[in-house]
Amino acid sequence: MTIVGAGSWGTTIASLAARNVPVLLWAREPGLAERISTTHENPDYLAGHSLHPELKATASLPAAAEQADVVVMAVPTHAFRQVLAELTPHVRPWVPVVSLAKGFEEGTNNRMTEVITEELPGHPAGVLSGPTLAKEVLAGLAAAAVIAMPDLSVAQRLQSLMRTSLFRVYTGTDVIGVEVGGAVKNVVAIAAGMADGFGTGDNTRAMVISRGVAEMTRLGVAMGGDPATFAGLTGLGDAIATSISPLSRNRTLGVQLAQGKTVDEVTRSSRMVTEGVRASRASRELAEKFGVDAPIIGEIDAVVNEGRTPREAFRGLLHVEPATEGEAG
């Protein structure tokens, strides 16, 4: 198995899978690849956490691709297509490609499996997602995720490669629902973080998360997802974890925006990618395309991409007239 991308989550999945199969992890920086292979640590993203001693890393993308019988893409959405295109000449036919990215492609608003299908036609394309904060998983705390592939039998074969006794991997075929949940939960987490930053309390946070998941569900169903998916690990579960954990980059962004910082100030202070910034614009545009009412998504996009203040956004949301719970608002 080859994992493409040595960020926190890609490295974590690589370390877990190395318990089951030989794994090669691609890191862009040769120095980081050397550290992972020799010291079994990733000091750039997971300092202080030990990796599986059998895990190997390389900075050569062709070498990583040529040996792969499964390719797991763990690069951010903004680099996803470019890295995939560089891989394409070196990947053997019919090798499954699994995305770990939680977001949409900027400009096209494509899901990552749509990008995979465009760049590597004929390859099974799927997604692994769920409430999986990397540092907790790597520390050995119990967690679960879903691997979704169009063909359930392929998902079941991949399931055994990634699961451990404490990392449960469920299977499914709702690729659309899993991807939409993984992307939109980042937007919900920014909103929840803003509520926390204002000190509004647990009732408000619960309201923001639940109404945000309602928007996620409406959008995901309109795009072809299964409504049940959004009540599970990759919808509600991921939204809760990302919205309440201090380890969540998107929640942290929301908190700091509410405290008066700008998006640029927050993102410059960390080498981690905050996918919710890009996902908010794509989610808003997709909601408009599919005729889905999504006031929380719209207000968060206005804050992170248009300069609206968090207080203006919250005042705007409070003026949304509530309907029945299953409807918009």
Order of alpha helices (4+ residues) and beta strands (2+ residues): beta-alpha-beta-alpha-beta-alpha-beta-alpha-beta-alpha-beta-alpha-beta-alpha-beta-alpha-alpha-alpha-alpha-alpha-alpha-alpha-alpha
